[in-house]
Amino acid sequence: MSSSSAISDVLPHPGIDQRYRSVLSDGHGCTSHQVWQVTVGNATGGTIFTPNNITASPGDVVNFIFKPKNHTVTQSSFENPCTHKDQGFESGFNPVPIGTTNNFPTFSIVVNDTNPIWVFCRQDAGTPASHCRKGMVFAINPGAAGSNNSYLAFQKAAEATATS
């Protein structure tokens, strides 16, 4: 079994608890990669990623599960937290009505290295209602707490982003 088919065969079904993490097998009994579940939004349409940051290894899969209302998973940079990064990934908008209890849309990425990956929700970008400006950001492999490139420093930079 190739690793790409192993990943697609093991990815959890939509609606699974965001705390669920599984380990992928290489088909030879060796565990090699972790699948991280990240909830985008919440049942009431909140502007939150849960968890808001993770420490992942190369080959790990991050599975984003969209909850109500309408959110994106958009790669940015630390320097421009609320701007789509050139060549960065983008889930597109995923509208989910409040009251939905299953069959949530998902978007997955594979972590290629241990460099930080910065993510935001693009809803209402450039306006005072921007989800990013409300702190709806996520990080993979951010710096340690208190460092210049920590998750909290990234979130504060997003919240301070000017509208244009």
N, C-alpha and C positions, 0 to 999 in steps of 0.2 A: 504494500500500500504506500503510495507516495505521501509525502507530508502534506501536500495541498489537499489531497482527498481525505486524509486523516483529519485535517482541520475542519473541512466542511461536514464530515460525518459526525464530528463530536460537538459542534457548536450547539448550545442549548436552544430549545424552542423559545419563541417569543413569549413574554409574560413571566419568565422564570425569575425568581427572587434575585434582586441585584447583589445580594451578598454571596450568591453562588459563585464559586470558582472551581474549575475543574483542571485537571492536568491532562495534556495530550500525550499519547503514546506514539513512539516512532514505529510501532508495529513489531518491535522485537523485544517488548517487555521493558524498555527503558523509557522513563518519563522524561520529557524534554521541554515542553512548553505549557504555559499556563493560559487559561482563558479567563479574562477579567470581564465582569459584568458591570457596566456603568449605566445608571438610570439618568435619562435626560428629561428634566421636568419632574413633576410628581402628579398625584391623583387630582390635585386642585389647580393644576396649571402653573405651579410655582417655577421660578427662574433659578434652577439649581441643578447641578450635576452631583450624583451620589454614587460612589465617593467623589470628592472634588479633586483628588490627585492619587496617583499610584506610582509605585516603583516597579517597573517591568524590565524583563530581560529580552535580549534579541530573540525573535521567534515567537514571543508571546502574542496572543490575539486579544484585542480589546473590542468587546461587543457592546455597542451603545444601544440601549433600549429606550425608545421614545414614548413618553407619557404625555398626557394633555398639556398644552394646547397645540402650539405649532412652533417647533424648534429645529435648529440645525446643529450639526457638528462640523465646525469649520476650523481648519488649521490656521494659526496666526504665528506671530513672532513675539518674543518678550518685549521688544522695542515698540511694536504696534499691535497691542493685544486685541483690538477690535477691528482689525483689517485682515481680509483674506490674504494669506501668504502666497506669493507667486509660486506656482507649481505645487501648492499645498492641497491636501484633500478637502473635500466638501461633500456633505451628505445630501444637500438640497433640503428643502423644507419638508417636514413630516407632520402634517396636521393630524391630531388625535382628539376626538371629542371628549369633553369631560363626561365621566360616567363609564368610559370604556374600561373593561376589566380583563380583556384578553386580546390576543392577536396583535400585539404592539409591533410597529415597524422597527426594524433594526438596521444598523450600519456597523460594519466591522473593519478594523485595520490590523495589520501585522506590524509589530515593533521591529525595526531593522537594526537598531543599535541602542546604546544607553544615553544618547544625547537627549536633552529635554525636548518635549513636544508640547506646544502650547495650543489650546483649543478654546473656542468661544461659540456662543449662539449668535447667529447673524440676524435674528428677528428684530425689526425696527431699527436696523443699523443707521447711524447718523442722526438719530432723533433723541430727544430726552427720554423716550420710553424704551430705548435700546436695552435688550436683555443683557448685553455685554456690560454696559454702563451700570446695570443693576448688580453686577458681580457674577453673572452666569458664565463662568470660565472653568476650565479643567486643565490639568497638567499631568503629563507622563514624565517621570524622572526629573522633577524640579530640583533645585538646589535645596540644601538643608534649611530648616527653619532658622530665620534670622539672617540668612545670606542674601546677597543682592539679587539672586535669581530664584528665591523661594516661591512657593505657591502664593503665600500672602502678599509678597511684593508684586507678583503678577496680577493678582486680583485688585490690589490698590491702584495699580497703573490702569487697569481696565475701567475701574470706577471713576478715575480722574480724566478719562478720555473726553475730549471736547466734541460737541456735535457740530456737524458741518452741513 
